Amino acid sequence: MRYISLLLFVSFINACATSSEVNTAEGKVTHTIYCSGSAYSWETCKKKASEICGMNEYDVLQKYEDQGALVAYSSAAELPDRRLIIQCKE
């Protein structure tokens, strides 16, 4: 039981949708959205992109997913690693 609780806790810790802003060499702003973990999906990334861009649409510049992200202290728990790089349309 304790092991299952630990796995659920780790899943929620690693399941936050966060973002960072990056300026390109051309002076444009892009956003990298991290929506990793078993509790979130690509839909979570899309919702975060909509929050960032507001009423404007956005272009997806890159989409990355790795299904094999292992929890450091347990090789039994693999958590998906997802990243979405977007640029808001003007």
PDB file of N, CA, C and O in Angstrom:
ATOM      1  N   MET A   1       0.827  -1.192   0.000  1.00  0.00           N
ATOM      2  CA  MET A   1       0.000   0.000   0.000  1.00  0.00           C
ATOM      3  C   MET A   1       0.875   1.261   0.000  1.00  0.00           C
ATOM      4  O   MET A   1       0.600   2.231  -0.707  1.00  0.00           O
ATOM      5  N   ARG A   2       1.902   1.216   0.791  1.00  0.00           N
ATOM      6  CA  ARG A   2       2.804   2.362   0.873  1.00  0.00           C
ATOM      7  C   ARG A   2       3.464   2.627  -0.477  1.00  0.00           C
ATOM      8  O   ARG A   2       3.626   3.782  -0.872  1.00  0.00           O
ATOM      9  N   TYR A   3       3.842   1.570  -1.184  1.00  0.00           N
ATOM     10  CA  TYR A   3       4.477   1.680  -2.494  1.00  0.00           C
ATOM     11  C   TYR A   3       3.525   2.326  -3.505  1.00  0.00           C
ATOM     12  O   TYR A   3       3.950   3.174  -4.290  1.00  0.00           O
ATOM     13  N   ILE A   4       2.271   1.947  -3.497  1.00  0.00           N
ATOM     14  CA  ILE A   4       1.273   2.518  -4.413  1.00  0.00           C
ATOM     15  C   ILE A   4       1.066   3.998  -4.103  1.00  0.00           C
ATOM     16  O   ILE A   4       0.981   4.816  -5.019  1.00  0.00           O
ATOM     17  N   SER A   5       0.986   4.340  -2.838  1.00  0.00           N
ATOM     18  CA  SER A   5       0.836   5.750  -2.448  1.00  0.00           C
ATOM     19  C   SER A   5       2.020   6.577  -2.926  1.00  0.00           C
ATOM     20  O   SER A   5       1.848   7.702  -3.394  1.00  0.00           O
ATOM     21  N   LEU A   6       3.214   6.024  -2.810  1.00  0.00           N
ATOM     22  CA  LEU A   6       4.416   6.718  -3.264  1.00  0.00           C
ATOM     23  C   LEU A   6       4.383   6.934  -4.772  1.00  0.00           C
ATOM     24  O   LEU A   6       4.726   8.015  -5.250  1.00  0.00           O
ATOM     25  N   LEU A   7       3.977   5.926  -5.517  1.00  0.00           N
ATOM     26  CA  LEU A   7       3.880   6.062  -6.972  1.00  0.00           C
ATOM     27  C   LEU A   7       2.860   7.116  -7.373  1.00  0.00           C
ATOM     28  O   LEU A   7       3.111   7.894  -8.294  1.00  0.00           O
ATOM     29  N   LEU A   8       1.724   7.156  -6.706  1.00  0.00           N
ATOM     30  CA  LEU A   8       0.723   8.173  -7.011  1.00  0.00           C
ATOM     31  C   LEU A   8       1.240   9.568  -6.689  1.00  0.00           C
ATOM     32  O   LEU A   8       1.017  10.507  -7.454  1.00  0.00           O
ATOM     33  N   PHE A   9       1.922   9.706  -5.572  1.00  0.00           N
ATOM     34  CA  PHE A   9       2.494  10.992  -5.190  1.00  0.00           C
ATOM     35  C   PHE A   9       3.512  11.457  -6.224  1.00  0.00           C
ATOM     36  O   PHE A   9       3.494  12.621  -6.625  1.00  0.00           O
ATOM     37  N   VAL A  10       4.383  10.580  -6.654  1.00  0.00           N
ATOM     38  CA  VAL A  10       5.396  10.918  -7.658  1.00  0.00           C
ATOM     39  C   VAL A  10       4.732  11.293  -8.972  1.00  0.00           C
ATOM     40  O   VAL A  10       5.189  12.213  -9.651  1.00  0.00           O
ATOM     41  N   SER A  11       3.677  10.606  -9.339  1.00  0.00           N
ATOM     42  CA  SER A  11       2.963  10.917 -10.582  1.00  0.00           C
ATOM     43  C   SER A  11       2.414  12.340 -10.556  1.00  0.00           C
ATOM     44  O   SER A  11       2.505  13.061 -11.550  1.00  0.00           O
ATOM     45  N   PHE A  12       1.851  12.739  -9.434  1.00  0.00           N
ATOM     46  CA  PHE A  12       1.286  14.088  -9.349  1.00  0.00           C
ATOM     47  C   PHE A  12       2.365  15.159  -9.288  1.00  0.00           C
ATOM     48  O   PHE A  12       2.176  16.252  -9.822  1.00  0.00           O
ATOM     49  N   ILE A  13       3.484  14.868  -8.651  1.00  0.00           N
ATOM     50  CA  ILE A  13       4.583  15.830  -8.602  1.00  0.00           C
ATOM     51  C   ILE A  13       5.125  16.067 -10.011  1.00  0.00           C
ATOM     52  O   ILE A  13       5.430  17.202 -10.378  1.00  0.00           O
ATOM     53  N   ASN A  14       5.242  15.017 -10.783  1.00  0.00           N
ATOM     54  CA  ASN A  14       5.812  15.109 -12.121  1.00  0.00           C
ATOM     55  C   ASN A  14       4.772  15.452 -13.179  1.00  0.00           C
ATOM     56  O   ASN A  14       5.063  15.346 -14.370  1.00  0.00           O
ATOM     57  N   ALA A  15       3.591  15.854 -12.791  1.00  0.00           N
ATOM     58  CA  ALA A  15       2.518  16.049 -13.750  1.00  0.00           C
ATOM     59  C   ALA A  15       2.073  17.504 -13.868  1.00  0.00           C
ATOM     60  O   ALA A  15       0.928  17.765 -14.237  1.00  0.00           O
ATOM     61  N   CYS A  16       2.926  18.422 -13.573  1.00  0.00           N
ATOM     62  CA  CYS A  16       2.564  19.837 -13.650  1.00  0.00           C
ATOM     63  C   CYS A  16       2.774  20.378 -15.053  1.00  0.00           C
ATOM     64  O   CYS A  16       3.781  20.085 -15.699  1.00  0.00           O
ATOM     65  N   ALA A  17       1.824  21.166 -15.518  1.00  0.00           N
ATOM     66  CA  ALA A  17       1.978  21.848 -16.807  1.00  0.00           C
ATOM     67  C   ALA A  17       2.597  23.208 -16.527  1.00  0.00           C
ATOM     68  O   ALA A  17       1.946  24.096 -15.979  1.00  0.00           O
ATOM     69  N   THR A  18       3.856  23.363 -16.906  1.00  0.00           N
ATOM     70  CA  THR A  18       4.556  24.618 -16.711  1.00  0.00           C
ATOM     71  C   THR A  18       5.061  25.113 -18.055  1.00  0.00           C
ATOM     72  O   THR A  18       5.032  24.383 -19.046  1.00  0.00           O
ATOM     73  N   SER A  19       5.517  26.342 -18.085  1.00  0.00           N
ATOM     74  CA  SER A  19       6.016  26.884 -19.343  1.00  0.00           C
ATOM     75  C   SER A  19       7.181  27.832 -19.096  1.00  0.00           C
ATOM     76  O   SER A  19       7.354  28.366 -18.000  1.00  0.00           O
ATOM     77  N   SER A  20       7.968  28.024 -20.138  1.00  0.00           N
ATOM     78  CA  SER A  20       9.042  29.011 -20.092  1.00  0.00           C
ATOM     79  C   SER A  20       9.042  29.772 -21.412  1.00  0.00           C
ATOM     80  O   SER A  20       8.696  29.233 -22.463  1.00  0.00           O
ATOM     81  N   GLU A  21       9.438  31.037 -21.329  1.00  0.00           N
ATOM     82  CA  GLU A  21       9.434  31.915 -22.500  1.00  0.00           C
ATOM     83  C   GLU A  21      10.855  32.028 -23.046  1.00  0.00           C
ATOM     84  O   GLU A  21      11.812  32.194 -22.290  1.00  0.00           O
ATOM     85  N   VAL A  22      10.977  31.934 -24.388  1.00  0.00           N
ATOM     86  CA  VAL A  22      12.285  32.027 -25.037  1.00  0.00           C
ATOM     87  C   VAL A  22      12.177  33.003 -26.198  1.00  0.00           C
ATOM     88  O   VAL A  22      11.232  32.944 -26.985  1.00  0.00           O
ATOM     89  N   ASN A  23      13.148  33.898 -26.301  1.00  0.00           N
ATOM     90  CA  ASN A  23      13.217  34.827 -27.431  1.00  0.00           C
ATOM     91  C   ASN A  23      14.110  34.225 -28.513  1.00  0.00           C
ATOM     92  O   ASN A  23      15.223  33.781 -28.228  1.00  0.00           O
ATOM     93  N   THR A  24      13.619  34.210 -29.763  1.00  0.00           N
ATOM     94  CA  THR A  24      14.397  33.682 -30.874  1.00  0.00           C
ATOM     95  C   THR A  24      15.402  34.721 -31.361  1.00  0.00           C
ATOM     96  O   THR A  24      15.347  35.884 -30.962  1.00  0.00           O
ATOM     97  N   ALA A  25      16.313  34.295 -32.220  1.00  0.00           N
ATOM     98  CA  ALA A  25      17.303  35.212 -32.795  1.00  0.00           C
ATOM     99  C   ALA A  25      16.627  36.303 -33.617  1.00  0.00           C
ATOM    100  O   ALA A  25      17.170  37.397 -33.771  1.00  0.00           O
ATOM    101  N   GLU A  26      15.438  36.003 -34.146  1.00  0.00           N
ATOM    102  CA  GLU A  26      14.684  36.975 -34.938  1.00  0.00           C
ATOM    103  C   GLU A  26      13.888  37.940 -34.073  1.00  0.00           C
ATOM    104  O   GLU A  26      13.190  38.811 -34.592  1.00  0.00           O
ATOM    105  N   GLY A  27      13.988  37.791 -32.767  1.00  0.00           N
ATOM    106  CA  GLY A  27      13.274  38.677 -31.862  1.00  0.00           C
ATOM    107  C   GLY A  27      11.849  38.259 -31.570  1.00  0.00           C
ATOM    108  O   GLY A  27      11.094  39.025 -30.973  1.00  0.00           O
ATOM    109  N   LYS A  28      11.464  37.060 -31.979  1.00  0.00           N
ATOM    110  CA  LYS A  28      10.113  36.568 -31.709  1.00  0.00           C
ATOM    111  C   LYS A  28      10.098  35.777 -30.402  1.00  0.00           C
ATOM    112  O   LYS A  28      11.114  35.221 -29.986  1.00  0.00           O
ATOM    113  N   VAL A  29       8.946  35.739 -29.775  1.00  0.00           N
ATOM    114  CA  VAL A  29       8.796  35.042 -28.497  1.00  0.00           C
ATOM    115  C   VAL A  29       8.157  33.680 -28.737  1.00  0.00           C
ATOM    116  O   VAL A  29       7.133  33.575 -29.412  1.00  0.00           O
ATOM    117  N   THR A  30       8.767  32.645 -28.181  1.00  0.00           N
ATOM    118  CA  THR A  30       8.186  31.302 -28.202  1.00  0.00           C
ATOM    119  C   THR A  30       7.999  30.847 -26.754  1.00  0.00           C
ATOM    120  O   THR A  30       8.580  31.412 -25.827  1.00  0.00           O
ATOM    121  N   HIS A  31       7.189  29.832 -26.589  1.00  0.00           N
ATOM    122  CA  HIS A  31       6.926  29.275 -25.260  1.00  0.00           C
ATOM    123  C   HIS A  31       7.121  27.768 -25.318  1.00  0.00           C
ATOM    124  O   HIS A  31       6.588  27.090 -26.196  1.00  0.00           O
ATOM    125  N   THR A  32       7.891  27.258 -24.369  1.00  0.00           N
ATOM    126  CA  THR A  32       8.030  25.813 -24.219  1.00  0.00           C
ATOM    127  C   THR A  32       7.120  25.399 -23.083  1.00  0.00           C
ATOM    128  O   THR A  32       7.241  25.894 -21.962  1.00  0.00           O
ATOM    129  N   ILE A  33       6.211  24.491 -23.378  1.00  0.00           N
ATOM    130  CA  ILE A  33       5.243  24.021 -22.381  1.00  0.00           C
ATOM    131  C   ILE A  33       5.613  22.595 -22.004  1.00  0.00           C
ATOM    132  O   ILE A  33       5.771  21.728 -22.864  1.00  0.00           O
ATOM    133  N   TYR A  34       5.747  22.371 -20.709  1.00  0.00           N
ATOM    134  CA  TYR A  34       6.087  21.054 -20.182  1.00  0.00           C
ATOM    135  C   TYR A  34       4.840  20.472 -19.532  1.00  0.00           C
ATOM    136  O   TYR A  34       4.333  21.024 -18.555  1.00  0.00           O
ATOM    137  N   CYS A  35       4.347  19.374 -20.061  1.00  0.00           N
ATOM    138  CA  CYS A  35       3.152  18.726 -19.479  1.00  0.00           C
ATOM    139  C   CYS A  35       3.433  17.237 -19.336  1.00  0.00           C
ATOM    140  O   CYS A  35       2.789  16.396 -19.964  1.00  0.00           O
ATOM    141  N   SER A  36       4.394  16.944 -18.508  1.00  0.00           N
ATOM    142  CA  SER A  36       4.838  15.572 -18.303  1.00  0.00           C
ATOM    143  C   SER A  36       4.109  14.922 -17.147  1.00  0.00           C
ATOM    144  O   SER A  36       3.510  15.596 -16.308  1.00  0.00           O
ATOM    145  N   GLY A  37       4.169  13.607 -17.117  1.00  0.00           N
ATOM    146  CA  GLY A  37       3.571  12.844 -16.033  1.00  0.00           C
ATOM    147  C   GLY A  37       2.330  12.112 -16.490  1.00  0.00           C
ATOM    148  O   GLY A  37       1.721  12.452 -17.504  1.00  0.00           O
ATOM    149  N   SER A  38       1.973  11.119 -15.736  1.00  0.00           N
ATOM    150  CA  SER A  38       0.850  10.261 -16.120  1.00  0.00           C
ATOM    151  C   SER A  38      -0.516  10.906 -15.904  1.00  0.00           C
ATOM    152  O   SER A  38      -1.513  10.439 -16.456  1.00  0.00           O
ATOM    153  N   ALA A  39      -0.572  11.969 -15.111  1.00  0.00           N
ATOM    154  CA  ALA A  39      -1.872  12.595 -14.831  1.00  0.00           C
ATOM    155  C   ALA A  39      -2.279  13.587 -15.921  1.00  0.00           C
ATOM    156  O   ALA A  39      -3.424  14.041 -15.930  1.00  0.00           O
ATOM    157  N   TYR A  40      -1.372  13.938 -16.844  1.00  0.00           N
ATOM    158  CA  TYR A  40      -1.668  14.909 -17.892  1.00  0.00           C
ATOM    159  C   TYR A  40      -1.481  14.308 -19.273  1.00  0.00           C
ATOM    160  O   TYR A  40      -0.889  13.240 -19.431  1.00  0.00           O
ATOM    161  N   SER A  41      -2.001  15.018 -20.273  1.00  0.00           N
ATOM    162  CA  SER A  41      -1.946  14.539 -21.652  1.00  0.00           C
ATOM    163  C   SER A  41      -1.615  15.706 -22.573  1.00  0.00           C
ATOM    164  O   SER A  41      -1.335  16.810 -22.106  1.00  0.00           O
ATOM    165  N   TRP A  42      -1.646  15.463 -23.879  1.00  0.00           N
ATOM    166  CA  TRP A  42      -1.439  16.539 -24.846  1.00  0.00           C
ATOM    167  C   TRP A  42      -2.532  17.592 -24.709  1.00  0.00           C
ATOM    168  O   TRP A  42      -2.302  18.765 -25.002  1.00  0.00           O
ATOM    169  N   GLU A  43      -3.685  17.195 -24.280  1.00  0.00           N
ATOM    170  CA  GLU A  43      -4.783  18.151 -24.074  1.00  0.00           C
ATOM    171  C   GLU A  43      -4.397  19.185 -23.013  1.00  0.00           C
ATOM    172  O   GLU A  43      -4.764  20.355 -23.121  1.00  0.00           O
ATOM    173  N   THR A  44      -3.662  18.753 -21.997  1.00  0.00           N
ATOM    174  CA  THR A  44      -3.173  19.665 -20.975  1.00  0.00           C
ATOM    175  C   THR A  44      -2.235  20.701 -21.584  1.00  0.00           C
ATOM    176  O   THR A  44      -2.301  21.884 -21.249  1.00  0.00           O
ATOM    177  N   CYS A  45      -1.361  20.248 -22.481  1.00  0.00           N
ATOM    178  CA  CYS A  45      -0.442  21.166 -23.175  1.00  0.00           C
ATOM    179  C   CYS A  45      -1.231  22.189 -23.986  1.00  0.00           C
ATOM    180  O   CYS A  45      -0.920  23.380 -23.967  1.00  0.00           O
ATOM    181  N   LYS A  46      -2.250  21.720 -24.694  1.00  0.00           N
ATOM    182  CA  LYS A  46      -3.056  22.617 -25.529  1.00  0.00           C
ATOM    183  C   LYS A  46      -3.796  23.650 -24.686  1.00  0.00           C
ATOM    184  O   LYS A  46      -3.898  24.813 -25.076  1.00  0.00           O
ATOM    185  N   LYS A  47      -4.304  23.239 -23.550  1.00  0.00           N
ATOM    186  CA  LYS A  47      -4.993  24.181 -22.655  1.00  0.00           C
ATOM    187  C   LYS A  47      -4.031  25.238 -22.141  1.00  0.00           C
ATOM    188  O   LYS A  47      -4.378  26.417 -22.076  1.00  0.00           O
ATOM    189  N   LYS A  48      -2.815  24.822 -21.775  1.00  0.00           N
ATOM    190  CA  LYS A  48      -1.815  25.774 -21.298  1.00  0.00           C
ATOM    191  C   LYS A  48      -1.432  26.744 -22.424  1.00  0.00           C
ATOM    192  O   LYS A  48      -1.239  27.933 -22.172  1.00  0.00           O
ATOM    193  N   ALA A  49      -1.321  26.246 -23.660  1.00  0.00           N
ATOM    194  CA  ALA A  49      -1.014  27.100 -24.808  1.00  0.00           C
ATOM    195  C   ALA A  49      -2.115  28.144 -24.999  1.00  0.00           C
ATOM    196  O   ALA A  49      -1.826  29.309 -25.273  1.00  0.00           O
ATOM    197  N   SER A  50      -3.364  27.731 -24.856  1.00  0.00           N
ATOM    198  CA  SER A  50      -4.486  28.661 -24.984  1.00  0.00           C
ATOM    199  C   SER A  50      -4.458  29.712 -23.876  1.00  0.00           C
ATOM    200  O   SER A  50      -4.772  30.877 -24.121  1.00  0.00           O
ATOM    201  N   GLU A  51      -4.086  29.311 -22.665  1.00  0.00           N
ATOM    202  CA  GLU A  51      -3.955  30.266 -21.557  1.00  0.00           C
ATOM    203  C   GLU A  51      -2.877  31.297 -21.866  1.00  0.00           C
ATOM    204  O   GLU A  51      -3.065  32.489 -21.623  1.00  0.00           O
ATOM    205  N   ILE A  52      -1.757  30.843 -22.395  1.00  0.00           N
ATOM    206  CA  ILE A  52      -0.633  31.732 -22.683  1.00  0.00           C
ATOM    207  C   ILE A  52      -0.985  32.723 -23.786  1.00  0.00           C
ATOM    208  O   ILE A  52      -0.693  33.914 -23.672  1.00  0.00           O
ATOM    209  N   CYS A  53      -1.610  32.234 -24.849  1.00  0.00           N
ATOM    210  CA  CYS A  53      -1.884  33.086 -26.018  1.00  0.00           C
ATOM    211  C   CYS A  53      -3.197  33.840 -25.920  1.00  0.00           C
ATOM    212  O   CYS A  53      -3.458  34.725 -26.736  1.00  0.00           O
ATOM    213  N   GLY A  54      -4.019  33.517 -24.955  1.00  0.00           N
ATOM    214  CA  GLY A  54      -5.289  34.220 -24.783  1.00  0.00           C
ATOM    215  C   GLY A  54      -6.204  34.015 -25.982  1.00  0.00           C
ATOM    216  O   GLY A  54      -6.431  32.883 -26.410  1.00  0.00           O
ATOM    217  N   MET A  55      -6.731  35.113 -26.525  1.00  0.00           N
ATOM    218  CA  MET A  55      -7.677  35.037 -27.643  1.00  0.00           C
ATOM    219  C   MET A  55      -6.981  34.716 -28.969  1.00  0.00           C
ATOM    220  O   MET A  55      -7.644  34.340 -29.936  1.00  0.00           O
ATOM    221  N   ASN A  56      -5.665  34.859 -29.023  1.00  0.00           N
ATOM    222  CA  ASN A  56      -4.931  34.573 -30.252  1.00  0.00           C
ATOM    223  C   ASN A  56      -4.722  33.073 -30.413  1.00  0.00           C
ATOM    224  O   ASN A  56      -4.641  32.339 -29.428  1.00  0.00           O
ATOM    225  N   GLU A  57      -4.638  32.631 -31.647  1.00  0.00           N
ATOM    226  CA  GLU A  57      -4.285  31.246 -31.913  1.00  0.00           C
ATOM    227  C   GLU A  57      -2.772  31.115 -31.794  1.00  0.00           C
ATOM    228  O   GLU A  57      -2.080  32.099 -31.529  1.00  0.00           O
ATOM    229  N   TYR A  58      -2.260  29.912 -31.986  1.00  0.00           N
ATOM    230  CA  TYR A  58      -0.825  29.692 -31.886  1.00  0.00           C
ATOM    231  C   TYR A  58      -0.370  28.670 -32.919  1.00  0.00           C
ATOM    232  O   TYR A  58      -1.146  27.832 -33.378  1.00  0.00           O
ATOM    233  N   ASP A  59       0.901  28.761 -33.269  1.00  0.00           N
ATOM    234  CA  ASP A  59       1.538  27.783 -34.150  1.00  0.00           C
ATOM    235  C   ASP A  59       2.342  26.825 -33.291  1.00  0.00           C
ATOM    236  O   ASP A  59       3.031  27.246 -32.362  1.00  0.00           O
ATOM    237  N   VAL A  60       2.257  25.536 -33.599  1.00  0.00           N
ATOM    238  CA  VAL A  60       3.076  24.537 -32.923  1.00  0.00           C
ATOM    239  C   VAL A  60       4.387  24.433 -33.699  1.00  0.00           C
ATOM    240  O   VAL A  60       4.395  24.036 -34.864  1.00  0.00           O
ATOM    241  N   LEU A  61       5.479  24.786 -33.058  1.00  0.00           N
ATOM    242  CA  LEU A  61       6.784  24.732 -33.699  1.00  0.00           C
ATOM    243  C   LEU A  61       7.457  23.385 -33.507  1.00  0.00           C
ATOM    244  O   LEU A  61       8.193  22.916 -34.375  1.00  0.00           O
ATOM    245  N   GLN A  62       7.200  22.767 -32.365  1.00  0.00           N
ATOM    246  CA  GLN A  62       7.778  21.454 -32.104  1.00  0.00           C
ATOM    247  C   GLN A  62       6.949  20.730 -31.054  1.00  0.00           C
ATOM    248  O   GLN A  62       6.423  21.339 -30.123  1.00  0.00           O
ATOM    249  N   LYS A  63       6.845  19.413 -31.226  1.00  0.00           N
ATOM    250  CA  LYS A  63       6.113  18.556 -30.293  1.00  0.00           C
ATOM    251  C   LYS A  63       7.026  17.376 -29.959  1.00  0.00           C
ATOM    252  O   LYS A  63       7.503  16.685 -30.860  1.00  0.00           O
ATOM    253  N   TYR A  64       7.267  17.146 -28.673  1.00  0.00           N
ATOM    254  CA  TYR A  64       8.195  16.105 -28.244  1.00  0.00           C
ATOM    255  C   TYR A  64       7.531  15.226 -27.194  1.00  0.00           C
ATOM    256  O   TYR A  64       6.850  15.716 -26.292  1.00  0.00           O
ATOM    257  N   GLU A  65       7.741  13.921 -27.325  1.00  0.00           N
ATOM    258  CA  GLU A  65       7.238  12.996 -26.305  1.00  0.00           C
ATOM    259  C   GLU A  65       8.193  11.833 -26.159  1.00  0.00           C
ATOM    260  O   GLU A  65       8.666  11.271 -27.147  1.00  0.00           O
ATOM    261  N   ASP A  66       8.473  11.475 -24.908  1.00  0.00           N
ATOM    262  CA  ASP A  66       9.301  10.318 -24.579  1.00  0.00           C
ATOM    263  C   ASP A  66       8.545   9.510 -23.538  1.00  0.00           C
ATOM    264  O   ASP A  66       8.262  10.009 -22.449  1.00  0.00           O
ATOM    265  N   GLN A  67       8.225   8.291 -23.859  1.00  0.00           N
ATOM    266  CA  GLN A  67       7.445   7.453 -22.943  1.00  0.00           C
ATOM    267  C   GLN A  67       8.282   6.792 -21.863  1.00  0.00           C
ATOM    268  O   GLN A  67       7.725   6.174 -20.956  1.00  0.00           O
ATOM    269  N   GLY A  68       9.597   6.902 -21.931  1.00  0.00           N
ATOM    270  CA  GLY A  68      10.436   6.136 -21.020  1.00  0.00           C
ATOM    271  C   GLY A  68      11.111   6.904 -19.924  1.00  0.00           C
ATOM    272  O   GLY A  68      12.193   6.503 -19.496  1.00  0.00           O
ATOM    273  N   ALA A  69      10.542   7.988 -19.441  1.00  0.00           N
ATOM    274  CA  ALA A  69      11.171   8.734 -18.352  1.00  0.00           C
ATOM    275  C   ALA A  69      10.992   7.958 -17.049  1.00  0.00           C
ATOM    276  O   ALA A  69       9.875   7.816 -16.552  1.00  0.00           O
ATOM    277  N   LEU A  70      12.088   7.463 -16.505  1.00  0.00           N
ATOM    278  CA  LEU A  70      12.024   6.641 -15.297  1.00  0.00           C
ATOM    279  C   LEU A  70      12.134   7.496 -14.052  1.00  0.00           C
ATOM    280  O   LEU A  70      12.883   8.472 -14.009  1.00  0.00           O
ATOM    281  N   VAL A  71      11.378   7.112 -13.043  1.00  0.00           N
ATOM    282  CA  VAL A  71      11.504   7.753 -11.743  1.00  0.00           C
ATOM    283  C   VAL A  71      12.827   7.285 -11.150  1.00  0.00           C
ATOM    284  O   VAL A  71      13.125   6.090 -11.179  1.00  0.00           O
ATOM    285  N   ALA A  72      13.609   8.184 -10.624  1.00  0.00           N
ATOM    286  CA  ALA A  72      14.978   7.900 -10.195  1.00  0.00           C
ATOM    287  C   ALA A  72      15.092   6.738  -9.210  1.00  0.00           C
ATOM    288  O   ALA A  72      16.033   5.950  -9.303  1.00  0.00           O
ATOM    289  N   TYR A  73      14.178   6.618  -8.293  1.00  0.00           N
ATOM    290  CA  TYR A  73      14.304   5.596  -7.260  1.00  0.00           C
ATOM    291  C   TYR A  73      13.401   4.390  -7.500  1.00  0.00           C
ATOM    292  O   TYR A  73      13.220   3.573  -6.597  1.00  0.00           O
ATOM    293  N   SER A  74      12.837   4.264  -8.682  1.00  0.00           N
ATOM    294  CA  SER A  74      12.001   3.104  -8.973  1.00  0.00           C
ATOM    295  C   SER A  74      11.954   2.859 -10.473  1.00  0.00           C
ATOM    296  O   SER A  74      11.320   3.619 -11.206  1.00  0.00           O
ATOM    297  N   SER A  75      12.605   1.825 -10.929  1.00  0.00           N
ATOM    298  CA  SER A  75      12.616   1.517 -12.361  1.00  0.00           C
ATOM    299  C   SER A  75      11.262   0.985 -12.825  1.00  0.00           C
ATOM    300  O   SER A  75      11.049   0.808 -14.025  1.00  0.00           O
ATOM    301  N   ALA A  76      10.341   0.726 -11.889  1.00  0.00           N
ATOM    302  CA  ALA A  76       9.026   0.205 -12.259  1.00  0.00           C
ATOM    303  C   ALA A  76       8.075   1.302 -12.729  1.00  0.00           C
ATOM    304  O   ALA A  76       7.060   1.001 -13.357  1.00  0.00           O
ATOM    305  N   ALA A  77       8.379   2.558 -12.440  1.00  0.00           N
ATOM    306  CA  ALA A  77       7.465   3.646 -12.782  1.00  0.00           C
ATOM    307  C   ALA A  77       8.025   4.471 -13.940  1.00  0.00           C
ATOM    308  O   ALA A  77       8.978   5.229 -13.762  1.00  0.00           O
ATOM    309  N   GLU A  78       7.438   4.324 -15.113  1.00  0.00           N
ATOM    310  CA  GLU A  78       7.834   5.111 -16.270  1.00  0.00           C
ATOM    311  C   GLU A  78       6.797   6.206 -16.499  1.00  0.00           C
ATOM    312  O   GLU A  78       5.603   5.927 -16.608  1.00  0.00           O
ATOM    313  N   LEU A  79       7.257   7.442 -16.569  1.00  0.00           N
ATOM    314  CA  LEU A  79       6.362   8.575 -16.744  1.00  0.00           C
ATOM    315  C   LEU A  79       6.639   9.251 -18.078  1.00  0.00           C
ATOM    316  O   LEU A  79       7.798   9.488 -18.418  1.00  0.00           O
ATOM    317  N   PRO A  80       5.597   9.565 -18.839  1.00  0.00           N
ATOM    318  CA  PRO A  80       5.807  10.238 -20.120  1.00  0.00           C
ATOM    319  C   PRO A  80       6.341  11.654 -19.947  1.00  0.00           C
ATOM    320  O   PRO A  80       5.923  12.383 -19.048  1.00  0.00           O
ATOM    321  N   ASP A  81       7.265  12.029 -20.814  1.00  0.00           N
ATOM    322  CA  ASP A  81       7.836  13.370 -20.841  1.00  0.00           C
ATOM    323  C   ASP A  81       7.313  14.049 -22.099  1.00  0.00           C
ATOM    324  O   ASP A  81       7.606  13.604 -23.208  1.00  0.00           O
ATOM    325  N   ARG A  82       6.541  15.126 -21.940  1.00  0.00           N
ATOM    326  CA  ARG A  82       5.954  15.835 -23.085  1.00  0.00           C
ATOM    327  C   ARG A  82       6.370  17.297 -23.076  1.00  0.00           C
ATOM    328  O   ARG A  82       6.390  17.941 -22.027  1.00  0.00           O
ATOM    329  N   ARG A  83       6.704  17.817 -24.261  1.00  0.00           N
ATOM    330  CA  ARG A  83       7.032  19.233 -24.421  1.00  0.00           C
ATOM    331  C   ARG A  83       6.422  19.739 -25.712  1.00  0.00           C
ATOM    332  O   ARG A  83       6.456  19.065 -26.741  1.00  0.00           O
ATOM    333  N   LEU A  84       5.870  20.919 -25.641  1.00  0.00           N
ATOM    334  CA  LEU A  84       5.257  21.565 -26.788  1.00  0.00           C
ATOM    335  C   LEU A  84       5.852  22.965 -26.901  1.00  0.00           C
ATOM    336  O   LEU A  84       5.809  23.742 -25.947  1.00  0.00           O
ATOM    337  N   ILE A  85       6.407  23.284 -28.068  1.00  0.00           N
ATOM    338  CA  ILE A  85       6.952  24.622 -28.288  1.00  0.00           C
ATOM    339  C   ILE A  85       6.011  25.353 -29.229  1.00  0.00           C
ATOM    340  O   ILE A  85       5.728  24.891 -30.335  1.00  0.00           O
ATOM    341  N   ILE A  86       5.530  26.506 -28.769  1.00  0.00           N
ATOM    342  CA  ILE A  86       4.525  27.262 -29.536  1.00  0.00           C
ATOM    343  C   ILE A  86       4.960  28.695 -29.737  1.00  0.00           C
ATOM    344  O   ILE A  86       5.864  29.200 -29.071  1.00  0.00           O
ATOM    345  N   GLN A  87       4.285  29.336 -30.683  1.00  0.00           N
ATOM    346  CA  GLN A  87       4.425  30.768 -30.908  1.00  0.00           C
ATOM    347  C   GLN A  87       3.036  31.336 -31.102  1.00  0.00           C
ATOM    348  O   GLN A  87       2.300  30.897 -31.986  1.00  0.00           O
ATOM    349  N   CYS A  88       2.675  32.304 -30.287  1.00  0.00           N
ATOM    350  CA  CYS A  88       1.346  32.919 -30.399  1.00  0.00           C
ATOM    351  C   CYS A  88       1.256  33.733 -31.704  1.00  0.00           C
ATOM    352  O   CYS A  88       2.201  34.420 -32.092  1.00  0.00           O
ATOM    353  N   LYS A  89       0.114  33.637 -32.353  1.00  0.00           N
ATOM    354  CA  LYS A  89      -0.114  34.443 -33.544  1.00  0.00           C
ATOM    355  C   LYS A  89      -0.524  35.841 -33.108  1.00  0.00           C
ATOM    356  O   LYS A  89      -1.127  36.022 -32.051  1.00  0.00           O
ATOM    357  N   GLU A  90      -0.195  36.815 -33.923  1.00  0.00           N
ATOM    358  CA  GLU A  90      -0.524  38.206 -33.591  1.00  0.00           C
ATOM    359  C   GLU A  90      -1.842  38.619 -34.190  1.00  0.00           C
ATOM    360  O   GLU A  90      -2.273  39.758 -34.010  1.00  0.00           O
TER     361      GLU A  90
END
